[in-house]
């Protein structure tokens, strides 16, 4: 590799990491014990990239060199691009340097695969070890696991990181074989399964002794690319449900396919990436995680794709009108969660508030209920707020969201930690 300055390396490697969206920072609590930094349960300082994604970390690759040739990846080996690599010491020094300048609060470290998965994992472990042990850095660290690496290396990495993630990228074996022929589903799922086992095992052991070191206390996550292959939303949502249920997955992230390469195996994207579809998948994911919905309730073989014009919760309600209207003074908490316009907090408030007396329709907005949607599906003291019954044929038209202007999309900022900071001046301290 040709010689590059540290500033040039950072600029290239931050640019190469921008398409990985699975970099949230919440879920970990790591107290300062004589070192540098903290990680808080509620997350750390957040900023926004140009396309609206919320990030909060120094987001870089260890290297953009890679032995794999995935059709969708900007860092694939067949691309003619500048290849650079940071040493573990440089990763540690950059992180500490940015942290001391108050530019970041944590690190998101991913990488291409150099030589083989085990060698790459050893480099990642060394970088994180230096941060934790030599620099005494207690801030948030999220590291990507390399599929196919030895499971003992996966365990070593999880002892130092707050969160680990293994990107599945493609929902099916067929699409993986077509677009990422160097990878296999088994090489991706095996470390996921092992991480899930270790997370559960360590939590149980720490109930008996707090001296046992935590393992990935913020859990594990993965990413699925939306629109690079022909899977339906039903396949994607069902896969996510399985990951949550069987592999102790903390989050599944969805990334609208961005055509960064010309490849006959990839679909042609006209205009912007499928951001509305990505948004609907996040909404469906939220319903499964917090609202008690099953994948089969949101989609089925007759309706394999989400309605881009309707919130998935509204779509479910319109297909189950026999359950409405719901009397808010008698409905249980789980049923309230299924009413469009009633969220987790507003459902909790309704349950608490009605202990002091019957609620009226006027009380509901004060409790956080969005009456624009909820009024078609609830009653209070027998009163119905809407001028249209739930089974009226015009209800769908009333609930359709107003047409939004075409979504604006631009490249995410090169440095995801703090928007607007110039990389070169940040390294020299000229913030």
C-alpha positions as CSV (number, residue, x, y, z in Angstrom):
1,X,0.0,0.0,0.0
2,X,1.3,3.5,-0.8
3,X,2.1,5.8,2.1
4,X,-0.6,8.1,3.4
5,X,-0.7,10.6,6.2
6,X,-2.9,9.8,9.2
7,X,-5.4,12.5,8.1
8,X,-5.7,11.0,4.7
9,X,-6.2,7.5,6.2
10,X,-8.9,8.7,8.4
11,X,-10.7,10.5,5.6
12,X,-10.7,7.4,3.4
13,X,-11.7,5.0,6.2
14,X,-14.5,7.2,7.5
15,X,-15.8,7.5,4.0
16,X,-15.7,3.7,3.6
17,X,-17.7,3.1,6.8
18,X,-20.6,5.5,6.1
19,X,-22.9,2.8,4.6
20,X,-23.0,0.8,7.8
21,X,-26.1,2.0,9.7
22,X,-26.0,-0.4,12.7
23,X,-24.1,1.9,15.0
24,X,-26.5,3.0,17.7
25,X,-24.9,3.7,21.1
26,X,-27.6,3.0,23.6
27,X,-27.9,0.1,26.0
28,X,-24.6,0.1,27.8
29,X,-23.6,1.4,31.3
30,X,-19.9,1.5,31.9
31,X,-18.7,3.6,34.9
32,X,-15.4,5.4,35.0
33,X,-13.0,3.5,37.3
34,X,-9.8,5.6,37.1
35,X,-9.7,5.8,33.3
36,X,-11.1,8.0,30.6
37,X,-14.8,8.4,29.6
38,X,-18.1,6.8,30.5
39,X,-20.8,4.9,28.7
40,X,-24.3,5.7,29.8
41,X,-27.4,3.5,29.6
42,X,-29.4,6.1,27.7
43,X,-26.7,6.5,25.0
44,X,-24.2,9.2,24.3
45,X,-24.2,12.6,22.5
46,X,-25.9,12.3,19.2
47,X,-25.5,14.1,15.9
48,X,-27.2,13.7,12.5
49,X,-25.8,12.7,9.1
50,X,-26.9,14.4,6.0
51,X,-29.5,11.7,5.2
52,X,-31.1,12.0,8.7
53,X,-29.5,9.0,10.5
54,X,-28.7,9.6,14.1
55,X,-25.2,8.7,15.0
56,X,-22.8,9.5,17.9
57,X,-19.5,7.8,17.4
58,X,-16.2,8.1,15.6
59,X,-17.2,5.7,12.8
60,X,-14.3,4.3,10.9
61,X,-12.8,1.1,9.2
62,X,-9.6,-0.5,10.4
63,X,-9.0,-1.0,6.7
64,X,-10.9,-0.7,3.4
65,X,-8.8,-3.5,1.9
66,X,-10.8,-6.7,1.5
67,X,-10.3,-10.2,0.2
68,X,-14.1,-10.4,-0.6
69,X,-15.9,-9.2,-3.7
70,X,-19.4,-8.5,-2.6
71,X,-21.4,-6.9,-5.4
72,X,-23.0,-4.2,-3.2
73,X,-19.9,-3.1,-1.3
74,X,-17.9,0.0,-2.0
75,X,-14.8,-1.7,-0.5
76,X,-14.9,-4.9,-2.6
77,X,-11.6,-6.1,-3.9
78,X,-12.4,-5.5,-7.6
79,X,-13.0,-1.8,-7.1
80,X,-10.1,0.5,-8.1
81,X,-9.8,2.6,-5.0
82,X,-7.2,3.8,-2.6
83,X,-6.5,1.1,0.0
84,X,-5.3,2.1,3.5
85,X,-5.0,0.5,6.9
86,X,-4.7,1.8,10.4
87,X,-2.6,0.0,13.0
88,X,-4.3,-0.9,16.3
89,X,-2.2,1.7,18.0
90,X,-3.4,4.4,15.5
91,X,-7.0,3.4,16.1
92,X,-6.5,3.8,19.9
93,X,-4.6,7.1,19.6
94,X,-7.2,8.6,17.2
95,X,-10.1,7.7,19.5
96,X,-8.4,9.1,22.6
97,X,-7.3,12.2,20.7
98,X,-10.8,13.0,19.4
99,X,-12.3,12.2,22.8
100,X,-10.0,14.6,24.6
101,X,-11.0,17.3,22.2
102,X,-14.6,16.7,23.1
103,X,-15.4,15.7,19.5
104,X,-16.7,12.2,20.2
105,X,-17.9,10.0,23.0
106,X,-17.2,6.6,21.6
107,X,-16.0,4.4,18.8
108,X,-17.7,2.4,16.0
109,X,-15.0,0.2,14.4
110,X,-15.7,-2.0,11.3
111,X,-13.2,-3.3,8.8
112,X,-12.6,-5.1,5.5
113,X,-11.1,-8.6,5.7
114,X,-7.4,-8.8,5.2
115,X,-5.5,-12.0,4.8
116,X,-8.2,-14.1,6.6
117,X,-11.0,-13.6,9.2
118,X,-8.9,-14.7,12.1
119,X,-6.0,-12.3,11.4
120,X,-8.5,-9.4,10.9
121,X,-10.2,-10.3,14.2
122,X,-6.9,-10.3,16.0
123,X,-6.2,-6.8,14.8
124,X,-9.6,-5.6,16.0
125,X,-9.1,-7.2,19.4
126,X,-5.7,-5.5,19.7
127,X,-7.1,-2.1,18.9
128,X,-9.9,-2.5,21.5
129,X,-7.5,-4.0,24.1
130,X,-5.2,-1.0,23.8
131,X,-8.1,1.4,24.3
132,X,-9.3,-0.4,27.4
133,X,-6.1,-1.6,29.0
134,X,-3.4,0.9,28.0
135,X,-5.5,4.1,27.6
136,X,-8.0,3.1,30.3
137,X,-10.8,4.2,28.0
138,X,-14.3,3.5,29.5
139,X,-16.4,5.1,26.8
140,X,-18.7,3.2,24.4
141,X,-17.1,0.8,21.9
142,X,-19.0,-1.0,19.2
143,X,-17.0,-3.5,17.0
144,X,-17.9,-5.5,14.0
145,X,-17.3,-9.2,14.2
146,X,-15.7,-10.8,11.1
147,X,-17.9,-13.7,9.8
148,X,-16.0,-16.9,9.7
149,X,-13.6,-16.0,12.5
150,X,-12.8,-18.5,15.3
151,X,-15.4,-18.3,18.0
152,X,-12.8,-18.0,20.7
153,X,-11.7,-14.7,19.1
154,X,-15.4,-13.6,19.1
155,X,-15.5,-14.2,22.8
156,X,-12.3,-12.3,23.4
157,X,-13.7,-9.3,21.5
158,X,-17.0,-9.3,23.4
159,X,-15.1,-9.0,26.7
160,X,-13.8,-5.6,25.7
161,X,-16.6,-4.1,23.6
162,X,-20.0,-2.7,24.7
163,X,-21.7,-4.0,21.6
164,X,-20.7,-6.4,18.8
165,X,-22.5,-6.9,15.5
166,X,-22.3,-9.3,12.6
167,X,-23.9,-7.9,9.4
168,X,-26.1,-10.4,7.7
169,X,-26.6,-8.0,4.8
170,X,-28.8,-10.2,2.7
171,X,-31.9,-12.0,3.9
172,X,-31.6,-15.4,2.1
173,X,-29.0,-17.9,1.1
174,X,-29.8,-17.4,-2.5
175,X,-29.2,-13.7,-2.5
176,X,-26.0,-14.2,-0.5
177,X,-24.7,-16.7,-3.0
178,X,-25.5,-14.3,-5.8
179,X,-24.2,-11.0,-4.4
180,X,-21.6,-12.2,-1.8
181,X,-20.3,-15.5,-3.1
182,X,-17.3,-15.4,-0.8
183,X,-19.5,-15.5,2.3
184,X,-21.8,-18.2,3.7
185,X,-24.9,-18.1,5.9
186,X,-23.3,-20.6,8.3
187,X,-20.2,-18.3,8.8
188,X,-22.5,-15.4,9.7
189,X,-25.0,-17.2,11.9
190,X,-22.4,-19.2,13.9
191,X,-20.9,-16.2,15.7
192,X,-24.3,-14.7,16.1
193,X,-25.5,-17.8,17.9
194,X,-22.3,-17.9,20.1
195,X,-22.6,-14.2,21.0
196,X,-26.3,-14.7,22.0
197,X,-25.3,-17.7,24.2
198,X,-22.5,-15.8,25.9
199,X,-24.7,-12.7,26.6
200,X,-27.3,-14.9,28.3
201,X,-24.7,-17.0,30.1
202,X,-22.8,-14.0,31.4
203,X,-25.9,-12.2,32.6
204,X,-26.8,-15.3,34.7
205,X,-23.2,-15.6,36.1
206,X,-23.1,-11.9,37.1
207,X,-26.2,-12.4,39.2
208,X,-24.0,-14.5,41.5
209,X,-20.8,-12.5,41.2
210,X,-20.2,-9.0,39.9
211,X,-16.5,-9.9,39.6
212,X,-17.3,-11.7,36.4
213,X,-16.5,-9.4,33.5
214,X,-19.5,-8.4,31.3
215,X,-19.8,-9.7,27.8
216,X,-21.1,-7.2,25.2
217,X,-23.5,-5.6,27.7
218,X,-25.3,-3.5,25.0
219,X,-26.0,-6.7,23.1
220,X,-25.5,-7.6,19.5
221,X,-27.0,-6.1,16.3
222,X,-27.1,-6.8,12.6
223,X,-27.9,-5.1,9.3
224,X,-30.0,-6.0,6.3
225,X,-29.8,-4.3,3.0
226,X,-33.2,-3.4,1.6
227,X,-33.7,-3.5,-2.1
228,X,-30.5,-5.1,-3.3
229,X,-32.2,-8.5,-3.9
230,X,-35.8,-9.5,-4.5
231,X,-37.0,-10.6,-1.1
232,X,-40.4,-9.5,0.1
233,X,-41.0,-7.5,3.2
234,X,-42.6,-10.7,4.7
235,X,-39.3,-12.5,4.3
236,X,-37.3,-9.7,5.8
237,X,-39.7,-9.1,8.8
238,X,-39.9,-12.9,9.4
239,X,-36.1,-13.1,9.5
240,X,-35.9,-10.2,11.9
241,X,-38.5,-11.9,14.2
242,X,-36.4,-15.0,14.2
243,X,-33.2,-13.2,15.1
244,X,-34.9,-11.5,18.0
245,X,-36.5,-14.7,19.2
246,X,-33.7,-17.2,18.8
247,X,-30.4,-15.3,18.8
248,X,-30.9,-12.7,21.5
249,X,-30.5,-9.9,18.9
250,X,-30.7,-6.4,20.3
251,X,-31.4,-4.6,17.1
252,X,-31.9,-5.3,13.4
253,X,-31.1,-2.4,11.2
254,X,-32.4,-1.9,7.7
255,X,-30.4,0.0,5.1
256,X,-31.9,1.1,1.8
257,X,-29.8,-0.2,-1.0
258,X,-27.4,2.5,-2.4
259,X,-26.0,1.6,-5.8
260,X,-22.3,2.4,-5.3
261,X,-21.1,-0.2,-7.9
262,X,-22.0,-1.0,-11.4
263,X,-22.7,-4.7,-11.5
264,X,-25.2,-6.7,-13.6
265,X,-26.2,-8.7,-10.5
266,X,-27.6,-5.6,-8.8
267,X,-31.0,-3.9,-9.5
268,X,-31.2,-0.5,-11.2
269,X,-32.3,2.2,-8.8
270,X,-34.1,5.1,-10.4
271,X,-34.0,8.3,-8.3
272,X,-33.4,7.9,-4.6
273,X,-32.8,4.7,-2.7
274,X,-36.0,3.0,-1.3
275,X,-36.1,5.1,1.9
276,X,-39.8,4.9,2.4
277,X,-39.6,1.1,2.3
278,X,-36.8,1.2,4.8
279,X,-38.9,3.5,7.1
280,X,-41.9,1.1,7.0
281,X,-39.7,-1.8,7.9
282,X,-38.4,0.1,10.9
283,X,-42.0,0.8,11.9
284,X,-42.9,-2.9,11.6
285,X,-39.8,-3.8,13.5
286,X,-40.8,-1.4,16.3
287,X,-44.3,-3.0,16.4
288,X,-42.7,-6.5,16.9
289,X,-40.3,-5.3,19.6
290,X,-42.5,-3.1,21.7
291,X,-46.1,-3.6,20.8
292,X,-46.5,-7.3,20.9
293,X,-47.1,-7.9,17.2
294,X,-46.0,-11.1,15.4
295,X,-44.6,-11.0,11.9
296,X,-47.5,-13.0,10.6
297,X,-50.0,-10.4,11.9
298,X,-48.3,-7.6,9.9
299,X,-47.7,-9.5,6.6
300,X,-48.8,-12.8,5.1
301,X,-48.6,-14.6,1.7
302,X,-51.5,-12.6,0.3
303,X,-49.9,-9.3,1.4
304,X,-46.1,-10.0,1.3
305,X,-45.1,-6.3,1.2
306,X,-45.9,-3.4,3.5
307,X,-48.2,-0.6,2.3
308,X,-45.9,2.3,1.6
309,X,-48.8,4.8,2.0
310,X,-49.9,3.5,5.5
311,X,-48.2,3.0,8.8
312,X,-48.1,-0.8,9.4
313,X,-50.2,-0.4,12.6
314,X,-52.9,1.4,10.7
315,X,-52.8,-1.2,8.0
316,X,-53.3,-4.0,10.6
317,X,-56.2,-2.1,12.2
318,X,-58.0,-1.7,8.9
319,X,-57.7,-5.5,8.3
320,X,-59.1,-6.2,11.8
321,X,-62.0,-3.8,12.1
322,X,-64.0,-6.4,13.9
323,X,-61.9,-5.6,17.0
324,X,-62.9,-1.9,17.1
325,X,-64.0,0.4,18.5
326,X,-62.2,-0.2,21.7
327,X,-63.5,1.2,25.0
328,X,-60.5,2.9,26.6
329,X,-61.9,2.5,30.2
330,X,-62.1,-1.3,29.9
331,X,-59.5,-2.4,27.4
332,X,-56.4,-4.1,28.7
333,X,-52.9,-2.7,28.1
334,X,-52.0,-5.1,25.3
335,X,-55.2,-4.2,23.4
336,X,-54.6,-0.5,23.8
337,X,-51.1,-0.8,22.3
338,X,-52.8,-2.0,19.1
339,X,-54.9,1.1,18.6
340,X,-53.4,3.5,16.0
341,X,-52.4,6.7,17.7
342,X,-51.8,5.1,21.1
343,X,-48.1,4.4,21.9
344,X,-46.4,2.7,24.8
345,X,-46.3,5.7,27.0
346,X,-49.8,6.8,26.3
347,X,-51.2,3.3,26.9
348,X,-49.3,3.3,30.2
349,X,-50.8,6.7,31.1
350,X,-54.3,5.5,30.2
351,X,-54.0,2.5,32.5
352,X,-52.8,4.7,35.4
353,X,-55.2,7.5,34.9
354,X,-58.4,5.4,34.8
355,X,-57.7,4.1,38.2
356,X,-58.8,7.5,39.5
357,X,-62.0,7.5,37.5
358,X,-63.5,7.0,34.0
359,X,-61.7,8.8,31.2
360,X,-63.5,11.0,28.7
361,X,-62.5,11.7,25.1
362,X,-61.2,15.1,26.2
363,X,-58.7,13.4,28.5
364,X,-57.1,11.3,25.8
365,X,-55.0,14.0,24.1
366,X,-53.7,15.1,27.5
367,X,-52.4,11.5,27.9
368,X,-50.5,11.7,24.6
369,X,-53.0,9.9,22.4
370,X,-52.9,11.1,18.7
371,X,-56.6,11.6,18.2
372,X,-56.2,12.2,14.5
373,X,-55.8,8.4,14.1
374,X,-57.2,7.0,17.4
375,X,-60.6,8.7,17.1
376,X,-61.7,6.1,14.5
377,X,-60.9,3.2,16.8
378,X,-61.8,4.1,20.4
379,X,-64.7,5.1,22.5
380,X,-64.7,6.7,26.0
381,X,-67.7,6.2,28.3
382,X,-69.4,4.9,25.2
383,X,-68.8,8.0,23.2
384,X,-67.3,7.8,19.7
385,X,-65.2,10.8,18.6
386,X,-65.1,10.4,14.8
387,X,-67.8,11.2,12.3
388,X,-67.0,8.0,10.4
389,X,-67.5,4.4,11.8
390,X,-64.6,2.0,11.8
391,X,-66.2,-0.1,9.1
392,X,-67.0,2.8,6.8
393,X,-65.6,2.4,3.3
394,X,-64.0,5.8,3.3
395,X,-61.9,5.3,6.4
396,X,-58.7,4.3,4.5
397,X,-58.8,7.5,2.6
398,X,-59.1,9.5,5.8
399,X,-56.1,7.7,7.3
400,X,-53.8,7.9,4.3
401,X,-50.8,10.0,5.1
402,X,-50.5,13.2,3.1
403,X,-48.3,12.8,0.1
404,X,-44.8,13.8,1.1
405,X,-42.3,15.4,-1.3
406,X,-39.7,13.0,-2.7
407,X,-37.3,12.1,0.1
408,X,-34.0,13.9,-0.1
409,X,-31.0,11.7,0.0
410,X,-27.3,12.7,0.0
411,X,-24.1,11.0,1.1
412,X,-23.7,10.7,4.8
413,X,-21.0,13.0,6.3
414,X,-17.5,11.4,6.2
415,X,-17.1,11.9,9.9
416,X,-20.1,10.6,11.8
417,X,-19.0,11.6,15.2
418,X,-19.6,15.3,15.0
419,X,-21.2,16.8,11.9
420,X,-19.3,19.7,10.3
421,X,-15.8,19.1,11.9
422,X,-13.0,19.0,9.4
423,X,-11.0,15.9,9.8
424,X,-7.6,17.4,9.1
425,X,-8.0,20.3,11.6
426,X,-9.5,17.9,14.1
427,X,-6.4,15.8,14.1
428,X,-4.2,18.8,14.7
429,X,-6.4,20.1,17.4
430,X,-7.8,23.1,15.5
431,X,-11.4,22.5,16.3
